[in-house]
């Protein structure tokens, strides 16, 4: 899509300022995305470790969590 002279002239200063504001948030968006990707990798690693637990480890963890929830109430 190409902009014609008419398209450029039809934008108000407020619209152009908003475009600058949006473009200025690029670094923040990249940082947030990087954080989300890191968190996703952490979640996937935890799930992989959980998949390798023995039934006894799962039972012990469930009992531990149940005890912790009861204490918080």
N, C-alpha and C positions, 0 to 999 in steps of 0.2 A: 504494500500500500504506500503510495507516495502522497506527500502533502503538497497541495497547490498553494499559491500565494494567498488565495482566498481562505483556505483552511487556517493558515498561520495568523491571518489578520482577524479571524473570528474568535480567537481565544482572548479572554479577558485577562488582565493582570492577575486577578485572583486565581484563575485556572492555571496560569503558568506558575504562579507561586506554589500552588498545590502540587504540580508536577515536580518542582524542585524538592518539595518536602518529601514526597514519596521516594524519589530517587535518592535522597539523602539518607533514607533508612536502610539502604542496601547492606551496609556493614553490620548493622544490628540484626537484620534478617539472617545473614550468613552465620553470625555467631549463635543465634538461636537454633538454626538448623544443625550446626556443628554439635551443639549441646544435645540436641534430640538424637542425633545419630550415635553419639557416644553413649547416651542412656540406652538406646536400643541394643547396642552391642553388649552392654552390661546385662541387660535383661536376657538376651539370647544366651550368654555365657552361663547365667544362673539357671536357666531352663535346662541347658545341656547337663549341668552338674546335678540338678534335681532328677533328671532322667536316669542317672546312674546310681541313685541311692538304693540301699537295700530296704526291704520291707521293715526291718527292725529300726532303721534310721528314720524312716517316714513316721512310724508309730511314735518314736521318741520325740520327734519334732512336733507332731500333732499334740501330744500330751503336754509338751513344754508350752506351746502356744495357748492351749486351753487353760493351763494354769496361769499364764500371764494375763489372759483376758479376764479371768475370774478375779484376779487381784486388782485390776484396774476399775472394777465396778464398785 
